[in-house]
Amino acid sequence: MTLVILIGASGSGKTTIAHAIAKRPVMGASVFFFDSIGVPSIEEMIRECGSGEAWQRTRTVAWMLRLAEQAKAGHPILFEGQTRFSFLAEGAAVAGGLVYTPILVDCDDEVRTGRLTGARKQPELANRNMMNWARHLRTEAAALGHPILDTSRLALEDCIDWVSAHLRH
């Protein structure tokens, strides 16, 4: 069983890549999306868990437990979401040492801004906080030695091939 987890800031391309892989049944991979559980308002997150970060941590751990169950079938799994590397590690430990490969899907700020203000029609996300979050994830991935897929100048097919190669190993 191979579990590959795509994380990254908004506009990086992680969801686009995951949807494209999901449409290719020959891969045999099960694809899961963090946001499929629904993402409440920040007020609801605070009410439920005390903060947005605590909500994200709680949901990431729950997802890792769910993915551990799915992994028992032995098929490749791709999971996509916006979370922290530390939350993935915590969830994997809670799930009994779940083995996974985290991949940061990233792009430069100019490309991210173009994607968010263009096709995504979410210009409110193209802000300093999002760019700082992307920078934080980039720095953390490099420090932890996790693979980084820079989608800034790559065609979607090249990104799919890159992720698919990790799913096959």
TORSELO-73746 format. One record per residue: residue number from 1; residue in three letters; x, z, y of N, C-alpha, C in turn. Coordinates in Angstrom, 2 decimals, decimal comma, m for minus. Atoms other than C-alpha are relative to their C-alpha. Example, Ala and Ser with C-alpha at 12.3 -4.5 7.8 and 13.67 -1.06 7.14 Angstrom:
// TORSELO-73746
pos|code|n.u|n.w|n.v|ca.u|ca.w|ca.v|c.u|c.w|c.v
1|ALA|0,89|0,00|m1,19|12,30|7,80|m4,50|0,90|0,00|1,20
2|SER|m0,82|m0,06|m1,19|13,67|7,14|m1,06|m0,77|0,73|1,09
This chain:
// TORSELO-73746
pos|code|n.u|n.w|n.v|ca.u|ca.w|ca.v|c.u|c.w|c.v
1|MET|0,85|0,00|m1,18|0,00|0,00|0,00|0,89|0,00|1,23
2|THR|m0,69|0,05|m1,29|1,21|m0,88|3,47|m1,01|0,35|1,08
3|LEU|0,83|m0,35|m1,14|m0,25|0,74|6,57|0,81|m0,30|1,26
4|VAL|m0,63|0,36|m1,27|0,70|m0,86|9,88|m0,96|0,42|1,10
5|ILE|0,81|m0,48|m1,11|m0,52|0,71|13,10|0,51|m0,63|1,29
6|LEU|m0,31|0,62|m1,28|m0,59|m1,28|16,33|m0,47|0,91|1,12
7|ILE|0,42|m0,77|m1,16|m0,56|0,84|19,45|0,57|m0,69|1,25
8|GLY|m0,48|0,57|m1,25|m0,06|m0,08|23,08|m1,01|0,26|1,10
9|ALA|0,87|m0,17|m1,16|m1,48|0,15|26,55|m0,99|m1,16|0,08
10|SER|1,01|1,04|m0,19|m4,51|m1,87|27,60|0,65|m1,29|0,49
11|GLY|m0,51|1,30|m0,41|m3,81|m5,58|27,94|1,23|m0,48|m0,74
12|SER|m1,23|0,38|0,71|m0,88|m5,65|25,54|m0,22|m1,11|m1,03
13|GLY|0,32|1,02|1,01|m2,64|m7,88|22,98|m0,27|0,57|m1,38
14|LYS|0,15|m0,61|1,33|m3,03|m5,39|20,12|m1,36|m0,31|m0,63
15|THR|1,34|0,27|0,53|m6,78|m5,91|19,73|m0,16|m1,47|m0,35
16|THR|0,06|1,44|0,26|m6,49|m9,70|19,95|0,71|m0,33|m1,31
17|ILE|m0,77|0,23|1,23|m3,84|m9,69|17,21|m0,77|0,54|m1,20
18|ALA|0,72|m0,62|1,12|m5,85|m7,32|15,00|m1,25|m0,81|m0,37
19|HIS|1,19|0,82|0,28|m9,05|m9,41|15,35|0,40|m1,30|m0,69
20|ALA|m0,46|1,26|0,61|m7,12|m12,58|14,48|0,39|0,22|m1,46
21|ILE|m0,39|m0,30|1,38|m5,67|m10,96|11,36|m1,23|0,32|m0,85
22|ALA|1,23|m0,33|0,73|m9,11|m9,64|10,37|m0,74|m1,26|m0,43
23|LYS|0,68|1,25|0,31|m10,38|m13,23|10,39|0,71|m0,81|m1,08
24|ARG|m0,79|0,72|1,02|m7,77|m14,24|7,80|m0,07|0,76|m1,33
25|PRO|0,17|m0,75|1,24|m9,05|m12,98|4,45|1,13|m0,21|m1,01
26|VAL|m1,11|0,22|0,95|m6,04|m14,47|2,64|1,04|1,11|0,12
27|MET|m0,93|m1,12|m0,18|m4,01|m11,60|4,08|m0,39|1,15|m0,92
28|GLY|0,45|m1,10|0,84|m6,14|m9,21|2,06|0,07|1,36|0,68
29|ALA|m0,14|m1,27|m0,73|m5,73|m6,58|4,76|m1,35|0,48|0,51
30|SER|1,14|m0,64|m0,65|m8,42|m4,17|5,82|0,44|0,33|1,42
31|VAL|m0,35|m0,21|m1,40|m8,47|m3,94|9,61|m0,98|0,99|0,61
32|PHE|0,80|m1,04|m0,63|m9,71|m0,91|11,52|0,37|0,11|1,47
33|PHE|m0,18|m0,08|m1,44|m10,15|m0,40|15,26|m0,37|1,40|0,47
34|PHE|0,22|m1,35|m0,49|m9,81|3,02|16,88|m1,31|0,09|0,78
35|ASP|1,16|m0,07|m0,89|m12,49|2,25|19,46|m1,34|m0,23|m0,70
36|SER|1,27|0,22|0,71|m15,07|1,42|16,78|m0,80|1,30|m0,14
37|ILE|0,71|m1,28|0,06|m15,93|5,14|16,78|m0,75|0,28|1,30
38|GLY|0,59|m0,22|m1,30|m17,00|4,82|20,40|0,92|0,87|0,84
39|VAL|m0,84|m0,76|m0,91|m15,11|6,10|23,40|m0,90|0,54|1,11
40|PRO|0,89|m0,60|m1,00|m17,09|8,56|25,51|0,66|0,05|1,38
41|SER|m0,54|m0,17|m1,35|m16,66|9,15|29,22|1,00|1,16|m0,01
42|ILE|m0,97|m1,09|m0,09|m13,84|11,44|30,29|m0,70|1,35|0,10
43|GLU|0,76|m1,25|m0,11|m16,47|14,06|31,14|m0,43|0,49|m1,38
44|GLU|0,40|m0,37|1,36|m17,74|13,99|27,56|1,20|0,46|m0,83
45|MET|m1,21|m0,39|0,72|m14,18|14,16|26,19|0,40|1,43|0,37
46|ILE|m0,36|m1,35|m0,48|m13,50|17,24|28,32|m0,99|1,02|m0,55
47|ARG|1,03|m0,91|0,51|m16,79|18,83|27,30|0,21|0,27|m1,49
48|GLU|m0,15|m0,11|1,45|m16,10|18,16|23,61|1,32|0,62|m0,44
49|CYS|m1,33|m0,39|0,50|m12,34|18,78|23,34|0,89|0,70|1,03
50|GLY|m0,79|m0,66|m1,02|m11,11|20,22|26,63|0,77|m0,93|0,91
51|SER|m0,70|0,99|m0,82|m9,32|17,08|27,87|m0,07|m1,35|m0,70
52|GLY|m0,05|1,33|0,60|m9,03|13,35|27,32|1,09|m0,10|m1,05
53|GLU|m1,11|0,02|0,95|m5,69|13,84|25,61|m0,37|0,75|m1,29
54|ALA|0,40|m0,76|1,19|m7,12|16,48|23,26|m1,01|m0,79|m0,83
55|TRP|0,96|0,84|0,72|m9,99|14,12|22,38|0,75|m1,08|m0,77
56|GLN|m0,77|1,05|0,65|m7,51|11,34|21,63|0,77|0,56|m1,21
57|ARG|m0,72|m0,64|1,10|m5,42|13,70|19,47|m0,93|0,28|m1,18
58|THR|0,95|m0,34|1,05|m8,44|14,92|17,51|m0,48|m1,25|m0,74
59|ARG|0,49|1,23|0,63|m9,74|11,40|16,89|1,10|m0,74|m0,76
60|THR|m1,11|0,63|0,71|m6,30|10,09|15,91|0,24|0,68|m1,34
61|VAL|m0,17|m0,74|1,26|m5,90|12,82|13,30|m1,13|m0,34|m0,97
62|ALA|1,14|0,36|0,86|m9,40|12,06|11,98|0,18|m1,41|m0,56
63|TRP|m0,23|1,36|0,48|m8,52|8,36|11,77|1,08|m0,03|m1,09
64|MET|m1,07|m0,01|1,00|m5,31|9,10|9,86|m0,52|0,54|m1,34
65|LEU|0,62|m0,50|1,23|m7,31|11,11|7,32|m0,85|m1,09|m0,65
66|ARG|0,83|1,10|0,51|m9,75|8,21|6,97|0,87|m1,11|m0,59
67|LEU|m0,89|1,05|0,48|m6,91|5,70|6,59|0,70|0,41|m1,29
68|ALA|m0,61|m0,49|1,24|m5,30|7,88|3,91|m0,94|m0,23|m1,17
69|GLU|0,99|0,28|1,05|m8,52|7,57|1,90|m0,03|m1,48|m0,33
70|GLN|0,01|1,45|0,18|m8,56|3,81|2,40|1,25|m0,48|m0,74
71|ALA|m1,29|0,40|0,58|m4,91|3,59|1,35|0,02|0,16|m1,52
72|LYS|0,04|m0,21|1,45|m5,79|4,80|m2,14|m0,35|m1,27|m0,77
73|ALA|0,37|1,26|0,65|m7,17|1,33|m2,90|1,22|m0,90|m0,20
74|GLY|m1,23|0,75|0,19|m3,65|m0,06|m2,55|0,12|m1,29|0,78
75|HIS|m0,03|1,23|m0,79|m4,48|m2,91|m0,17|0,68|0,25|1,35
76|PRO|m0,59|m0,17|m1,33|m2,64|m3,54|3,11|m1,07|0,40|1,02
77|ILE|0,91|m0,49|m1,04|m4,22|m1,82|6,10|0,66|m0,22|1,36
78|LEU|m0,43|0,12|m1,38|m3,93|m2,66|9,77|m0,94|0,85|0,84
79|PHE|0,78|m0,85|m0,89|m5,08|m0,10|12,31|0,46|m0,27|1,42
80|GLU|m0,29|0,32|m1,38|m5,28|m0,79|16,03|m0,62|1,03|0,91
81|GLY|0,56|m0,95|m0,95|m5,68|1,68|18,85|1,00|0,42|1,06
82|GLN|m0,83|m0,51|m1,08|m4,35|3,24|22,00|0,13|1,51|m0,18
83|THR|m0,22|m1,41|0,26|m2,83|6,59|21,10|1,48|0,30|0,17
84|ARG|m1,40|m0,42|m0,11|0,43|8,53|21,11|0,67|m0,01|m1,37
85|PHE|m0,77|m0,03|1,24|3,17|8,27|18,51|m0,06|1,40|m0,63
86|SER|0,02|m1,37|0,54|3,13|12,07|18,17|m1,33|0,32|m0,68
87|PHE|1,29|m0,23|0,63|m0,59|12,06|17,35|m0,06|m0,70|m1,36
88|LEU|m0,06|0,69|1,29|0,01|9,49|14,61|0,80|0,82|m1,00
89|ALA|m0,85|m0,80|0,89|2,80|11,62|13,15|m0,72|1,27|m0,45
90|GLU|0,77|m1,20|0,35|0,61|14,73|13,26|m1,09|m0,34|m1,01
91|GLY|1,07|0,42|0,92|m2,26|12,89|11,58|0,53|m0,35|m1,36
92|ALA|m0,61|0,36|1,29|0,02|11,51|8,88|0,39|1,25|m0,78
93|ALA|m0,36|m1,26|0,66|1,28|15,03|8,14|m1,25|0,70|m0,54
94|VAL|1,25|m0,63|0,43|m2,27|16,41|7,99|m0,58|m0,74|m1,21
95|ALA|0,53|0,83|1,10|m3,17|13,53|5,64|0,91|0,06|m1,24
96|GLY|m0,83|m0,18|1,20|m0,51|14,70|3,18|1,25|m0,87|m0,04
97|GLY|m1,22|0,81|m0,03|2,46|12,66|4,33|m0,26|m1,49|m0,08
98|LEU|0,36|1,42|m0,01|0,75|9,32|4,85|1,15|m0,82|0,58
99|VAL|m1,09|0,87|m0,44|3,39|6,60|5,15|m0,60|m1,17|0,79
100|TYR|0,51|1,06|m0,87|2,85|4,09|7,96|1,14|m0,57|0,83
101|THR|m0,94|0,63|m0,93|4,71|1,70|10,24|m0,70|m0,16|1,33
102|PRO|0,59|0,18|m1,34|3,86|2,12|13,92|0,73|m1,13|0,73
103|ILE|m0,56|1,10|m0,79|4,39|m0,98|16,05|m0,59|0,10|1,40
104|LEU|0,47|0,06|m1,38|4,22|m0,91|19,82|m0,20|m1,46|0,38
105|VAL|0,29|1,32|m0,54|2,51|m4,03|21,11|0,07|0,17|1,51
106|ASP|m0,32|m0,20|m1,40|3,75|m4,45|24,64|0,08|m1,35|0,73
107|CYS|m0,23|1,18|m0,84|4,04|m6,93|27,52|0,46|0,49|1,36
108|ASP|m0,46|m0,43|m1,32|5,48|m6,91|31,00|m1,21|0,25|0,91
109|ASP|1,08|m0,41|m0,90|3,44|m5,55|33,90|m0,75|m1,19|0,60
110|GLU|0,64|1,18|m0,59|2,77|m8,98|35,39|m0,99|m0,63|m0,98
111|VAL|0,88|0,57|1,04|1,32|m10,32|32,13|m1,19|0,93|m0,23
112|ARG|1,08|m0,98|0,22|m0,68|m7,10|31,58|m1,03|m0,10|1,12
113|THR|0,91|0,10|m1,15|m2,16|m7,35|35,08|m0,82|m1,28|m0,08
114|GLY|0,72|1,26|0,13|m3,06|m11,00|34,53|m1,07|0,05|m1,07
115|ARG|0,99|m0,10|1,09|m4,79|m10,24|31,23|m1,16|0,89|0,39
116|LEU|1,06|m0,95|m0,36|m6,71|m7,28|32,61|m0,91|m0,51|1,11
117|THR|0,80|0,50|m1,12|m7,83|m8,99|35,80|m0,64|m1,34|m0,31
118|GLY|0,53|1,32|0,37|m8,45|m12,37|34,15|m0,99|0,08|m1,13
119|ALA|0,88|0,12|1,17|m9,87|m12,78|30,67|m0,75|1,30|m0,32
120|ARG|0,65|m1,27|0,34|m10,62|m9,07|30,14|m1,02|0,45|1,05
121|LYS|0,90|m0,38|m1,10|m12,38|m8,72|33,50|m0,09|1,52|0,18
122|GLN|m0,08|m1,45|m0,21|m11,22|m5,11|33,80|1,11|0,30|1,02
123|PRO|m1,07|m0,19|m0,99|m9,18|m5,13|37,03|0,26|1,47|0,31
124|GLU|m0,19|m1,42|m0,27|m9,71|m1,39|37,38|1,06|0,63|m0,91
125|LEU|m1,04|m0,51|0,91|m7,32|m0,90|34,44|1,41|m0,46|0,38
126|ALA|m1,31|0,51|m0,43|m4,51|m2,85|36,12|0,50|0,86|1,15
127|ASN|m0,40|m0,95|m1,03|m3,30|0,20|37,97|1,32|0,68|m0,36
128|ARG|m1,28|m0,69|0,19|m0,21|2,37|38,31|m0,01|0,89|m1,24
129|ASN|0,07|m0,87|1,18|m1,40|4,80|35,63|0,19|m0,79|m1,29
130|MET|m0,12|0,81|1,20|m1,73|2,02|33,04|1,44|m0,51|m0,15
131|MET|m1,37|0,51|0,07|1,68|0,59|33,91|0,96|1,13|m0,38
132|ASN|m0,83|m1,16|0,37|3,22|4,09|33,67|m0,20|0,36|m1,46
133|TRP|0,30|m0,27|1,42|1,50|4,63|30,30|0,74|m1,00|m0,88
134|ALA|m0,71|1,03|0,75|2,91|1,33|29,06|1,50|0,28|m0,01
135|ARG|m1,43|m0,32|m0,11|6,39|2,32|30,29|0,34|1,20|m0,87
136|HIS|m0,22|m1,19|0,83|6,09|5,71|28,60|0,03|m0,39|m1,49
137|LEU|0,04|0,43|1,40|5,10|4,11|25,28|1,23|m0,81|m0,38
138|ARG|m1,19|0,83|0,23|7,96|1,60|25,56|1,24|0,87|m0,18
139|THR|m1,15|m0,90|0,07|10,51|4,34|26,20|m0,04|0,82|m1,28
140|GLU|0,15|m0,83|1,20|9,15|6,49|23,38|0,24|m0,82|m1,27
141|ALA|m0,21|0,85|1,18|9,06|3,62|20,87|1,48|m0,28|m0,20
142|ALA|m1,43|0,28|0,09|12,66|2,74|21,65|0,77|1,25|m0,46
143|ALA|m0,69|m1,24|0,37|13,78|6,38|21,38|m0,24|0,37|m1,46
144|LEU|0,34|m0,34|1,39|12,01|6,78|18,01|0,42|m1,10|m0,98
145|GLY|m0,41|1,10|0,87|13,30|3,47|16,68|m1,15|m0,80|m0,60
146|HIS|1,15|0,75|0,50|9,83|1,96|16,23|0,07|m1,45|0,47
147|PRO|m0,01|1,40|m0,42|9,42|m1,82|16,31|m0,86|m0,21|1,24
148|ILE|0,73|0,36|m1,21|8,28|m3,30|19,62|m0,25|m1,50|m0,04
149|LEU|0,39|1,40|m0,06|6,39|m6,58|19,72|m0,36|m0,32|1,44
150|ASP|0,25|0,38|m1,39|6,66|m8,00|23,24|m0,78|m1,31|0,00
151|THR|0,89|1,16|0,04|3,73|m10,40|23,58|0,02|m0,80|1,30
152|SER|m0,01|0,62|m1,33|4,62|m11,43|27,14|0,10|m1,52|m0,06
153|ARG|m0,26|1,44|0,02|5,85|m14,90|26,21|m0,24|m0,63|m1,37
154|LEU|0,24|0,51|1,35|4,78|m15,31|22,58|m1,41|m0,56|m0,13
155|ALA|1,31|0,53|0,35|1,93|m17,45|21,32|m0,68|0,97|m0,96
156|LEU|0,75|m0,88|0,90|m0,81|m15,60|19,45|0,43|m0,20|m1,45
157|GLU|m0,41|0,27|1,39|0,21|m17,32|16,18|1,32|0,67|m0,34
158|ASP|m1,29|m0,65|0,23|3,74|m15,99|16,54|m0,17|1,51|m0,15
159|CYS|0,29|m1,43|0,09|2,40|m12,48|17,10|m0,64|0,34|m1,35
160|ILE|0,67|m0,20|1,30|0,15|m12,78|14,04|1,03|m0,07|m1,12
161|ASP|m1,04|0,14|1,03|3,09|m13,96|11,93|0,90|1,23|m0,03
162|TRP|m0,89|m1,16|m0,12|5,25|m11,06|13,18|m0,65|1,24|m0,63
163|VAL|0,71|m1,16|0,56|2,63|m8,42|12,33|m0,26|m0,21|m1,49
164|SER|0,27|0,30|1,42|1,72|m10,13|9,04|1,22|0,24|m0,86
165|ALA|m1,23|m0,26|0,76|5,35|m9,93|7,94|0,15|1,49|m0,28
166|HIS|m0,06|m1,45|0,23|5,18|m6,14|8,39|m1,06|0,44|m1,00
167|LEU|1,06|m0,36|0,96|1,91|m5,99|6,45|0,39|m0,36|m1,44
168|ARG|m0,40|0,43|1,33|3,51|m7,80|3,52|1,09|0,87|m0,61
169|HIS|m1,12|m0,80|0,52|6,37|m5,32|3,19|m0,41|1,42|m0,17
